Amino acid sequence: MSSSAGRAAAEQVLQLGVTIARRLWPERLVAAYALGSLAHGGFSEHVSDIDLGLVLADTLEIQDAERVGEVGQQTRASGQRLADRLSIFWGSPQILAGAAVGGRFPPVDLCDLRRFGRLLHGRDLRAQVRTPSSTELLVSGARFALARLADPAVVRRVLDPTALAAANVRTLTKLVLFPVRLLFTARTGNVGLNADAVAHFAEREAPVVAQLALRALQWRESPPRPIDVEGLLRAALRSLYLRFIAEFEQRLSGVEEFALAASFREWRRCLEETG
């Protein structure tokens, strides 16, 4: 499938998601947005998620979470190409403004909505979206990393990347680029777009680690063969993670998030002691 065909398929998934949402909330769907790489650019048919943002009228109702799940289930059940990539963020005007809590709109995705959200349906509310603080972005990124990257299975892949080299390209590129993007957001307060984050990282880090990030960006468009990546992963992946973990540990201590910093310290010890 060509790049343009892949994007077209992703846009069809978005439109189907909006159609289902309008059916489930005929009166309460205030707006729907394309988020992520389909809004700010850099979509890859090989690896990218398809991010949909839904804004429902205040106040959220108990059954709204279940209906969001139905949007995802019905979209995936359609059998459309790339439908399994759909990821849904949702809230209400008050939640987006910071006057209420609920739904699912992490701080970095609020930033993405405010800066890049592309309106698909309804009225544009981006001017009302609050700007998360640098500490919110740091803490949210830290919790994401602990949930997704500090898992023992990921630690094993970082220490012995043979299986990672042979994994699908989505897994490969996400495990390399997630730390790079999280560092970019922590340092700049901006959404960690892949190209911007990699350029920022490559200018500041050791050559072998920078090379891994640059290559991973290329792999998003041209999936590599395992034989072509294992050597670089062995040379640089553990160093990349140690660099990321050490900086987050320091930044978390600096904002007195000592429990999170301790979790990063323990994660670092796992990589140092077993490596």
MOZI-V117314 format. One record per backbone hydrogen bond with DSSP energy under -1.0 kcal/mol. CO is the residue of the C=O (numbers start at 0). NH is the residue of the N-H. Records with the same first field share a line. If there is no record, write none. Layout:
# MOZI-V117314
CO: NH + NH
This chain:
# MOZI-V117314
1: 5
2: 6
3: 7
4: 8
5: 9
6: 10
7: 11
8: 12
9: 13
10: 14
11: 15
12: 16
13: 17
14: 18
15: 19
16: 20
17: 21
18: 22
19: 23
20: 24
24: 28
27: 29 + 56
29: 122
30: 54
31: 119 + 120
32: 52
33: 117
34: 37
35: 38 + 39
36: 40
43: 47
49: 86
50: 34
51: 88
52: 32
53: 90
54: 29 + 30
60: 63
62: 66
63: 67
64: 68
65: 69
66: 70
67: 71
68: 72
69: 73
70: 74
71: 75
72: 76
75: 78
79: 82
81: 84
82: 85
84: 49
86: 51
88: 53
89: 103
90: 55
91: 95
92: 96
93: 98
95: 129
103: 89
105: 109
106: 110
107: 111
108: 112
109: 113
110: 114
111: 115
112: 116
117: 33
120: 31
124: 127
125: 128
132: 136
133: 137
134: 138
135: 139
136: 140
137: 141
138: 142
139: 143
140: 144
141: 145
142: 146
143: 147
144: 148 + 149
150: 154
151: 155
152: 156
153: 157
154: 158
155: 159
160: 164
161: 165
163: 166
167: 171
168: 172
169: 173
170: 174
171: 175
172: 176
173: 177
176: 180
177: 181
178: 182
179: 183
180: 184
181: 185
182: 186
183: 187
184: 188
190: 192
192: 196
193: 197
194: 198
195: 199
196: 200
197: 201
198: 202
200: 203 + 204
205: 209
206: 210
207: 211
208: 212
209: 213
210: 214
211: 215
212: 216
213: 217
214: 218
215: 219
217: 220 + 221
224: 227
225: 228 + 229
228: 232
229: 233
230: 234
231: 235
232: 236
235: 239
236: 240
237: 241
238: 242
239: 243
240: 244
241: 245
242: 246
243: 247
244: 248
245: 249
246: 250
247: 251
248: 252
249: 253
251: 256
252: 255
255: 257
256: 260
257: 261
258: 262
259: 263
260: 264
261: 265
262: 266
263: 267
264: 268
265: 269
266: 270
267: 271
268: 272
269: 273
